[in-house]
Amino acid sequence: IDVLTAKCDALTAKCDALTAKCDALTAKSDRMEALIAHLARRNLIPCADVNLIRGVSGYLAVKNTDYAVQVVLQEAGELEPGTRKCIERLLCSGDTFVDVGANLGTLTLAAARAMHGKGRIVCFEPFSDTCALLRHTLFLNGFAEIATVHCAACFSQSGSHSFYIAETCGHNSLYPLAGSTNTGDSIEVEMTSLDEALIGIPVTLLNFDAEGAEPAILHGAMQVL
């Protein structure tokens, strides 16, 4: 009995050692999987004056001179992970998502994937260059048919307004820019209120990031809310 007990103890010790090795291999495998997923997001395809960068939610069309955005997308795969996760939790198939200040469409893509390509997306992006990139992004990822893109700024009322251009597209604004982000250039853009633009459209989730114009956007969205 003592000999059998000793053998059992030895086998148990070997099993424990094998279990520890398996746990270590599993941990290494998990790290490798995370690294591979990170590297997969860093694909970049140059296309004339536009680069296609693979992010967390799909490929994004980015102007090749917008260095700040390209660096962040190459390193992290997205610009606002917290907001993206919130959108993914709140939306389901068939919902309606409105993205004001959609920019390049990082959050628009997240919404489209959360809805599994079934539902309705309405985007507002006032700068024509960025608006064109957004349309390319939606087409590349197969969501053009469910999305409507308005090349307009949202505000408390319709009309036109000066729009100030920044060094990186995400900082363009209806208001003069402070510091080194201001290129000194401005253009005239069309404006609309959400109450005017979304008549008859039931909204599930509204996201807006408009570089200081948020209070005016809310003022023009009382009926929508």
Secondary structure in CASP SS format (residue, H / E / C, confidence):
PFRMAT SS
TARGET T0000
AUTHOR 0000-0000-0000
METHOD secondary structure of the structure
MODEL  1
I C 1.00
D H 1.00
V H 1.00
L H 1.00
T H 1.00
A H 1.00
K H 1.00
C H 1.00
D H 1.00
A H 1.00
L H 1.00
T H 1.00
A H 1.00
K H 1.00
C H 1.00
D H 1.00
A H 1.00
L H 1.00
T H 1.00
A H 1.00
K H 1.00
C H 1.00
D H 1.00
A H 1.00
L H 1.00
T H 1.00
A H 1.00
K H 1.00
S H 1.00
D H 1.00
R H 1.00
M H 1.00
E H 1.00
A H 1.00
L H 1.00
I H 1.00
A H 1.00
H H 1.00
L H 1.00
A H 1.00
R C 1.00
R C 1.00
N C 1.00
L E 1.00
I E 1.00
P E 1.00
C E 1.00
A C 1.00
D C 1.00
V E 1.00
N E 1.00
L E 1.00
I E 1.00
R E 1.00
G C 1.00
V C 1.00
S C 1.00
G C 1.00
Y E 1.00
L E 1.00
A E 1.00
V E 1.00
K E 1.00
N C 1.00
T C 1.00
D C 1.00
Y H 1.00
A H 1.00
V H 1.00
Q H 1.00
V H 1.00
V H 1.00
L H 1.00
Q H 1.00
E H 1.00
A H 1.00
G C 1.00
E C 1.00
L C 1.00
E C 1.00
P H 1.00
G H 1.00
T H 1.00
R H 1.00
K H 1.00
C H 1.00
I H 1.00
E H 1.00
R H 1.00
L H 1.00
L C 1.00
C C 1.00
S C 1.00
G C 1.00
D C 1.00
T E 1.00
F E 1.00
V E 1.00
D E 1.00
V E 1.00
G C 1.00
A C 1.00
N C 1.00
L C 1.00
G C 1.00
T H 1.00
L H 1.00
T H 1.00
L H 1.00
A H 1.00
A H 1.00
A H 1.00
R H 1.00
A H 1.00
M C 1.00
H C 1.00
G C 1.00
K C 1.00
G C 1.00
R E 1.00
I E 1.00
V E 1.00
C E 1.00
F E 1.00
E C 1.00
P C 1.00
F C 1.00
S H 1.00
D H 1.00
T H 1.00
C H 1.00
A H 1.00
L H 1.00
L H 1.00
R H 1.00
H H 1.00
T H 1.00
L H 1.00
F H 1.00
L H 1.00
N C 1.00
G C 1.00
F C 1.00
A H 1.00
E H 1.00
I H 1.00
A E 1.00
T E 1.00
V E 1.00
H E 1.00
C C 1.00
A C 1.00
A E 1.00
C E 1.00
F C 1.00
S C 1.00
Q C 1.00
S C 1.00
G E 1.00
S E 1.00
H E 1.00
S E 1.00
F E 1.00
Y E 1.00
I E 1.00
A E 1.00
E C 1.00
T C 1.00
C H 1.00
G H 1.00
H H 1.00
N C 1.00
S E 1.00
L C 1.00
Y C 1.00
P C 1.00
L C 1.00
A C 1.00
G H 1.00
S H 1.00
T H 1.00
N E 1.00
T E 1.00
G E 1.00
D E 1.00
S E 1.00
I E 1.00
E E 1.00
V E 1.00
E E 1.00
M E 1.00
T E 1.00
S C 1.00
L H 1.00
D H 1.00
E H 1.00
A H 1.00
L C 1.00
I C 1.00
G C 1.00
I C 1.00
P C 1.00
V C 1.00
T C 1.00
L E 1.00
L E 1.00
N E 1.00
F E 1.00
D C 1.00
A C 1.00
E C 1.00
G C 1.00
A C 1.00
E H 1.00
P H 1.00
A H 1.00
I H 1.00
L H 1.00
H H 1.00
G C 1.00
A C 1.00
M C 1.00
Q C 1.00
V C 1.00
L C 1.00
END
